[in-house]
């Protein structure tokens, strides 16, 4: 079996596989009760037994995010009934979210109610239609996969007044809250999403670079720190790139940013409904113009053509357009000339409508089913079976390029080789038009060894310093044909840890940037949806390419006084991070993003860890190729290395100025996460070995980590947030972890007492 090296490989090997990502939802309900929604295996939901009842858990988890009135409507209660439940557990009056904030928290709300509520009550909680939820589960960065591709079969939750036993347990919880959080502030001193207003605020003129769009400058392309996935141009209230953010990105050296869109949202194509095109085009033109004032170009990311339900009437009208089928969806076959003409004309029309658009990049073998060979199944298509994967994949890129040329050729087009099979990738490169640029994941296929375990990097690694042999092979082939090449890296953070805006591992970043510079690779995509907060990491790329070093960057960022201490800090954090037990399954399935917020379970849950979603207690998935002891030990090495670097910097700089204090904060959060994952792995081992005393000690350790992380997240609302997942956890979840660990420890110690 080939090694898992990418997100696509991971999806293909876990749960239901790539084919299930294009699902035909089926209903859990009577036909007249709800439109269809995906169910998966519908297992028994998990019970948060540390709460007095499901109603108490429901109130706790939704208290900071959803109004009491809406919660009451969900369970058939009065708002004052639920307010009483909250007070009984020691909760403070809810601060509440604005409507715009709530629309940025929908994934967080869905996740925390996934086991508590059935679909109809989740819809009431969100105020959504079933169609909205179905679209989110399918299109919002594969969110259904992030919750395990199954919906626990939760029964309807109804209000009932608490029993005496439930009230007594609620008072125990309140006592725990009072004991550990004496000063209150359970929701955090800095409200959720405060960072958006901070990043939107105007940047001081002295901090702003000259606003000049330089079409010849090396590409430095990143993503928004808080853009919503799905349809980012439809709602102007949820602007993915306000001026303040653009100014801050430009200040650290970015000159391009990107959006994920669908072609049918911006141009008429005959297989889609083509609604609201002009509205989105107006928004795109306005964004392009605003970005230009900051010296930034806008790029669009496409997976095209998007597949359609097998039952779509389009295929009855145009049977030659029906491509391969995957679990209820069919590709729109690009071997049909009319399909390619529609793509070509759509791209040309878009370029004419927004002539100052910077360009496009595509993934032609993504998780989404697009062309018939995009998932390697072209032999099942009557037209594509006569053609090779390389022919079809290259033809899609050539068609997009033709559209750009037809409109005057002002836009750049980057073909990303992500998902291209090694057997035919070089053949695709040979077939690309020379006006197309080739992008490769820089660290892909890089050999590594951690804790004595040898492996190969796929993607999403900052602990490993690229470039790797795959990217170098592809770039060499592209350069030989005269194509421009682009490196995709992770600059600020990665799925190794994405719950902080950036990781202060600047030596790793500068070494990678230096290696790319020495290879003559000048154009860089700075990250996927994660890791694109304005940061010294992004600034480091420009510093290296200008001939600087880590030490010159330290002087520019922290001045002569603190530069030496900062540089030592960066080097020591980087060295510690190079001990991270990297494997693509580790970064997707271990509780790295949840850290101390992930509960400990008294008995095996039976649930499989989800992709950067809900990790449960699935240690075998968390550790991947690493033995459990090595997995925990390596994470403890990383945490200890960060802690040592933090202590040394604090000793050298008694009162860190704001920028250095921020780097210290994120390093501290990172150390807590890595230490907690090691604890959780050891907890599962201890539980299975029935070593209750060891497990009880781990509960105590996790309580300490959760309290520490609560204090840090309370003062910085960026902690725990990532654009495509929203909040992994909020301060209330860390308080819940304390309650969870107290409950479990009391059960473990009861027999001995």
N, C-alpha and C positions, 0 to 999 in steps of 0.2 A: 504494500500500500504506500502511495506517495505521501511524503510528510505534509502536515498542515502548515502552510506558510502565509496564508492570507485570510482575510475576512470571508471571501467567497468559499475557500476550502473549508473553513470552519463551519459556515452555514450548511455546506453540503454534507458534512460528516456528523452534524449534531441535530438533535430533535427530529424534525421531519425533512430537513434538507432544503436546498434552494427551490425545488419545484413547489414546495408548499408556501413560499413567499408570495406566489401569485395564486392566492386561494380563492375559491368560490365560497363565500361565507355560508354557513348553514345555521339554522335557527335553533335556539334552545326553547323557543316559546311557541304558543299556538299562532297560527297564521294571522289571526286578527289582533294579536297582542303586540307584536313587534316585527319590524322588518328584519331581514336576516343579518346575523352577526356571527363571527367565527367562534367556534367552541373548542376545537381540538379534542383532547381526551376527556374533558369535563371531570377531573378527579375531585375527591373530597377536599374542601378547603382546609387550610391550616387555621388552628385556633390560637389566638394570642392569650394563652391561659393565664398570664400574669395580670390581666385585667379582670375585674369582677364579672363582666359579661360582654357580649358582642356590642351592645349599645354603648357601654363605657369605652370600648376600643374605638368605635365609630366616632364618638364625641372627641376623644383625645386626638385622633389622627387628623380630623378635619377642623378642629377648633381654630387654628391660625389661618386657614386657607379659605373656608367657606362660611357664609353667614349662618347664624343660628336659625334664621327663618328658612333658609333653603335646606339646611340639615333636617329641620323639623318636618318639612314637607316630604322628605325622603322616607322617614320612618313613621309618619303619622302622629307626631307629637306637637306640643306647643313649644315655642322658643324658650319660654321660661323653664320648661321641664328639662331641656338639654342644658340650659345654663346652670341649673341646680346640679346636674350630673358633673359638669365641669368643675364647679366650685367644690364639690365633695372630694375631688381628687387633687385639690390644691392648685387648680389652674387659675391664672389671672384673667381679667376681662380681655377678650380677644381684640387684638389691634385691627385685624381685618385687612383685606387686600382691595385695591381699587379694581374696577372692571378691567382695565388694561393689564394690570398685574395678574389677575386671575386668568386672563387669556394666555398669559405666558407661563402659567403653572399647571396647564391641563394634564401634562404627562405625569407630573408629580402627584396630582390628585388621583389619576387613574391607578397608578402603581400602588398607592397606599390603601386603596379600597378594593384591590383586585381579588383578595380573599374574603373580604367582608361583605360585599354586595353583589347581587346578580346584575346583569346588564341593565334591566329596566330602571333599577334604582341608581346605577351609575349615571345613566342618561339624565335622570331628574336632578342629581347632584350637580352635573355640569350644565344643565339647561340646554342640552344638545338633542338633535335628532339622531336616530340610529345611523342614518347615512353619514352624518358628520363623524361619528365614532368609527364606523367601518372605514372611512377614508383615512382617518388618523392611524388606525391600526395597520393599514396597508402601506400608506405613503409617507408617514412621518418617520423616516429613517428606519423602516422595518420594525416599528414599535411592537407589533404582535410577537415578533421573535424575541424582543427584549423582555417580554413577560412570559416567555416559555412556550409560545405557540399553543397555548391551552387556556381555557377559562375555567377556573375552579367553579364547581357547581354549587354556588352559594344559595342558600334559601333566602326568601324574602325576610328582611330585618324589620321588625315591628317594635314600636315603643311599648315598654311595660315599666311600671314603677319599680325601682330597685327593691329587692328583698332585703331583709335585715342582714343576711350574710354578705350580700353584695355591698351594702352600705358600710359594713365593717371593713371589708377589703378596700373599699375606696378610701376610708380613713387611714388605713395602713399606707396606701400610696401617697396620700397627702403628707403623712409623716415623713416618708422617704424624701419627698420633694422639699419639705421644710428643712430636713437635715442636711441635704447636699446643696441646696440652692437657696441659702438663707437670705440673700439679697434680692430674690425674685429674678425678674428678667428672663423668664423661661423662654419667651419668644425671641430673645436676643435684643441687645441694646440698639443695634442698627437694624432697622426693618428689612425684611426680604426685598430684594430687587432695588435697594437703594443705589447699588452700583450703576444702574442704568442712568439715573439722573446725573450721577457723578461723571460718567463717560459722555453724556450728552452735553454737559456744560462747556461753554467756550473755553478754549485753551489760551493761556496768556500769550500775547503777541510775540514775546521774546522766545517762546518755546516753539514757535511755528516755523517750519522750513519754508523756503520760497516755493510758491504754488505754481510750478511749471510742469506741464505734462511733457515728458521727454520720451518720445517713441523709441529712441535708440538705447535708452538706459537698460541695464540688465533687469529682468523681471523679478520683482519681489511681491508675490501675490499671497494674500491671506484671506481669512474669512472673518465674519463678524463674531464678536464675543457672545452676542445674545440674539442673533437672527433666528426667527422661527423657520422650521423646515416646512416643506409642502408647497405653499403658494405665497411667497414673501412680498409680492408686488400688489396684492389685491387690497390690502388694508393699510391705508396711509398712517393710521394711528399706531401701527406696530413697525415703524420705520427700522429696517435692519441696519442702516448706516446713517445715523444723524451726524450733523456737522462736527460735533465735539469728538465723536469716535473717529471720524475720518481724519481730523486734525491730529489726533494722538497717534494714529497709525502712520500717518505721513512723518510725524516727528521721530519715529523709531526706524524709518527707512522703507516703509511699504510704498509701492507705487501702483498697486492693483489689488482689487478685492473681487470676490466672486459670489454668485447666487445660484442656487439650485432651482431650475425652472423646467417646465415642460414646453415643447415646441408649440403644442396646440393652445397654450395659454397666451402666446405672443404672435401667432401666425395661423391662418386658417389651413387646416389639413383635412382631407375628406373623410378620415376615419374617426374624427373627434367632434365634440359639440361646439367647440370654438366660441365659448361665451366670454364676455368681458375683456376681449382682446384690446380694444382701444383704451380701456381704463388702465390696464396693466402697461401698455405702451406709453401712456402719458406718465405713469409713475416711473417707468424705466428712463424715459427721456429726462425727467426732472432729476433723477438720481445721477445719471451720467453727467449732467451739467453741474450739479453740486460737487460731485467728486472731482471734477476737473479743476475746480477752484482750489483744491488741495493737492493738485498734482497727481491724482489717482485715476486710473482707468477701471472700468467695470467689465468683468468677464462673466459669461453665463456658462453653467455646467449643464450638459444635456446627456440623457440616455434616450436614444431614439432609434426607431419608432417605438412608442410604448405599446405593450401588448393589450389585447382586448379580450373580454369574456368570450368564451367559445360560442355562446348563444347570440353574440352581437349580430344584428341584421346587416351590418357592413359586409360580413362574409357571405351572406346570401346574395347580396347585390354584386359583389366582386369576389367570386370564389378563388380567383387567382391570387388574391391577397392573403388568403388563409395560409399561415405558416405552421410551424410545429406547435403542438399542444403540451402544456404543462399544468396539470391539476386544475383544469377548468378555464385556462387562459390560452389564447393562441397568439403567436407572433404575427405581426404584419410583415409579410415576406418582402424583403428588399430586393429579391431577384425579379420582382415584378417591376417593369419599367415605370408604371404609373406611380408606384410608391416612391421610387427614387426621385421622380420628377416633383412629387409633392414636397418631399423633404428639401430638395434643391430650391424650389420656388419659395417655400416657407422661410428658409434661411436668407435667401436673397431679399425677400420682402421685409424681413426683420432688419437686415442691415441697411436697407434704404430708409426704413422708418426711424431708425436710431443710428445715423451715420457715424456718430462719435463713439459708439460702443467699442470697447477695447478688443473684444474677441470672445472666443469660445474655447472650452475644452470638453472632451467627451471621454466616457468610458464605454467602449463598444463590446465589452464582455463583462458587464457588471452583474450584481445580484438580480437586477431587473431583467426579465426576458425581453429582448429587443429583436435583433435579427435572428434568423433561424439557426445560425451557428454560434450565437452569443453564449449559449450554454452547452455547446458541443453536440447538439442533436440535429444538425442540419441534414443528416442522412435520412431523416423521417419526412423531409419536405420533398414533394415531387419535382420541384425546380432546383432547390439547393443541393440535393443529393448528387447532382451532376457536377457540383462545384466544390472546391476546397474551402476549409474554414478561412484560410488566408485571403482567398479571392473575395469572399463575402464581407469579411471584417474590413479589409482595405477599401472595398467599394463603398461602404457606408461613409468612411472618412473622406474618400474622394468626392462623394456626393455633397457632403457638407462644404468641402473646400470649393466645389464648383459654384455653390450658392453664394459664397463670399465673393468669388471672382466675378460672378455675374452682376453683383452690386457695386463693383469697383475695386474690391480687394483691399479695403482699408483695415479690416479686422484681422487679428491674428487667430490662428486655429491650432490648438495643441491636441494631438491625439495621444491619450494616455494608454500605455500598454498594460495597465492593471487587468488581470484576468486572462491575458493572452497566454495560451499554452506554449511551453518551451518548444514543443515539436514544430510549431508553425509561426512563432512570433517573428523570427528573422525574415520569413517569407512575407509577412505583412509589411515589415519595414521596407523590404525591397519594392513593394508595390505602391507605397504611399507617394502622392505628388510631392515634389521637392519644396512646394510652398507650405507644406504641413510641417509642424514641429512635433518632436517626439518627447514625451515625458515618461520617466521611469521612477519608481520608488527607490531612492538611493541605497537604503540599507538592505534591500531584498537579497536573500540567499547568502548573507554574510555568515560565515562559520563563527560560532562562539562556544565557550565552555564556562559553565557556572557551577561551582560546588563539585567539580569533577564530572559533571554531566555535559556531554557534547550535544550541540544542537545547531540549528540554522535559523537565522532571523527571517521572518516574512516581511513585516511592515510594522509601523507604529512603535518604533523603538528609539529612545534617546539614550538608553543605557548602553546601546551598541553603536559604535562609531563607523558610519559608512564612508565611502560607497562600497557596495558589495559587487560580486562578480556578475550578477544578472544585469544590473543597471549599466555597468561598464561595457558589457558585451553589446547591449542594445544601443547605447550611445555611440559606440565605435562604428556599428553598422550604419546608423543614421548619419553620422558625420561623413562617412565614406561616400554617401550619396548626396551630401550637401545639405542635409536637413539640420535645422537648428535644434538643440536639445535642451531639456528642462529637467531639473532634479526636484522630485517631491520628497520633502523631509518632514519631520515633526520638530518644530522649533521651540515652542513655549512649553507644551506638555504633550502627553500622549496617553493612550489607554493603560500604559504602565501606571499612571496616576493622572486623572483628569479633573479631580475635585478641587484643585487649586488652579488659579489662572496661569501660573508658570512655575517651573521648577528651577531653582538657582544653580543649575549644573552647567555653568558657562564654559568650563573647560571642554566638556563633551561637545558642546555646540561649536565652539571655535575650532576644535580639531576637525570636525566634520566639514565646516565651511572652508578650512584651509585645504583639505584634501580635494574638495570640489574645485576650488580655485586653481589648484595645481594641475587638475585634469582639464582645465579650460571650460568647465561647466559653469556658465555665468548666470543662467536664468533659474530661479528657484521658486517653487510653490512651498510656502512656509508651514503648511499644515492642512489637515482636513477640517472638520467642524470644530475640533478641539485644539486648543493651544494657540489661539489667535488673539489673546488679550495683548494690548500694547505692553511690551516688556523689554528688559535688557537682552533677552535671548534673541529677539528680532533685530535689535540694534547691533548685536554681535556680528550678524551676517554682513551688514554694511561695513562695519569696522574692519573685518578681515579682508573683504574685497577691496577696501581702500588701502590695503597694505599694513593695517594695524595688527595688534595682538590682544590677547586677553588682558595683559597688563595696561596697554594704552586705553582699552575700554574701561578698565577699573578707574583710571585717572579721570577720564571724561565723565563717568557716571558718579563717582564718589569723591573726586578731588584728591589732591596730593596727600591730605591728612589721613584719609581712610582707605586709600587705594590698595595699599599693600595688604591690609587686613581683609579687605573684600576679595582680593584675588586669591588669597589663601583659602578663604571660605568657599569660593567657587570651586577651587581645585579639590578640596576635601569632600564637598558634597558630590562632585562628579565622580571621584574615585569610589565613594560609597555606592553610588547608583550603578556603577559598573558591576557590582555584585548582585544586582537584581536577577532573580531566577526567570529570565525571559523565556517565554514560549507563547505562541499566538493564543493557545487555549488558556494559558495563565492570565494573560491580559484581558481576555474576554470574559472569563468565568469566575476567577477568584474575586473575593469581596474587596478588591482594591479601591473601588470608587466609593463604596459604603463605609469602609473602615470600621471604626467603633460603633457606627449606627446599626450594623447588622446584628440581629439578636442571636443569642445562644439558645439552642434547642435541647430540651430534656431527653428527647428520643429522636431517632432518625425521621426526617420529614418525608422521605421518599421522593422529594422533588429534585429535578435536575437544575443545576445552575443555569441561569439565562445570560445571554450576551450583554455585558455591561448593564444588566438589569437587576434581577433579584437573585442573589447568589445562594440563598438557603444555607444548607450545611453539607454541600456536595464536595467534600474534600478531594475525592478522586478526580473530579473535573478541575478543581482549583489548581491542583499540583501538576496536572498533565504528565510530563515525562519524569518529573522529579520525585524521588522517594520523599515521604512525608517529613522525615527528619531534616533532610537537606533543604526542602522547600522552606520550612520554618526557619532553619538556621541562616539561610541566605537572606531572608527578609529581616531577620534580627541584625545581621551584619549591616544591611542598608540603614536600618533605623539607628543603630549605634553610631555609624559613621556620620549621619546627619546630626545626631545629638552632640557628638564630639566637635563637629565643625561649628555648630551653634554656640557651644560653650566657649570655644576659643575666640570667636568673634565678639561675644559679649564681654569677655575679659579684656579684649583689645580696644573695644569702643564702648565706653561706659554708657553714653547716651546716643544711640544710633540715630542719625537724621532720618527723615521720613522714608526715603527710597531704600535705605539699607534696612530700616525696621520692617519694611514690607517684605523684603527678601528673607529676613529672619522668620517672619510670621509664616510664610509659605513653606519654608524648610521645616519649621516646627510641626505644621499640619501634616506634611509628608511623613515625617518620622512617626507621628501618632498613627497614621494609616498603616504604615508597613509593620509597626509593632503589633497593631491590633490583628492584622491578617495572620501574622505568626501565632498570636494567642489563639485565634479561632481555629487554626489548623491543629494546634496542640489540644484544644478543647475537644475536637471530634475524636482524636486519637484516645484521649483520656476517657471520654464517654464510652467508646467502644470497648476499652479495656476495663471498664467499671472502676476506674481509679477516681473515686468520688472526691477524695481530699485534694488531688491535683486539680480536678475540674473546679472545685470550690475556690481554690487559690486563683485560678484563671478568671473566675467571675469577679473577684476582688480587683484584679489587675485591669480588667475591662471597665469596671466602674470608674477607676482612676482615669483611664484614657478618655472615656466618654465625657467626664466632667471637664477635663482639660480641653478637649476639642469643643465642647459647648461654650467655654469661655472665649475661645478664639473665634468661632463662627459668630458668636454674639456681637463681636465688634467689627466684623468684616463680612458683608453679605455676599461677597464673591465666593466664599468658601462653600464647597458642596455643590456648586452650580457648574453646568456645562451646557452649551447651546442646544445640542440635539437630544439631551436627556432632561434638561431643566434641572431642578434641584434633586440630586440623589437623596439628600437628607436635609432636614431643617432642624433648628435647635430642639424642637419638641421630640424629635426622634432620638436625640442623644439623651434626653431626660428619660424617655421610654426605655432606652438600653439600660440605664441605671436601675429602673424598676424591674426589668427583665432579669438582670443579673442577681439582684437581691432575692427575687422569687426563686430562681433556680438554686442559688446558694443555700437558701433556707431549706429547700427540699433535700439537698445533698447532705446537709449537716444534721437534719432532724433525727435520724436514727442514733447518731453518736451522742447526741445531747440527751 
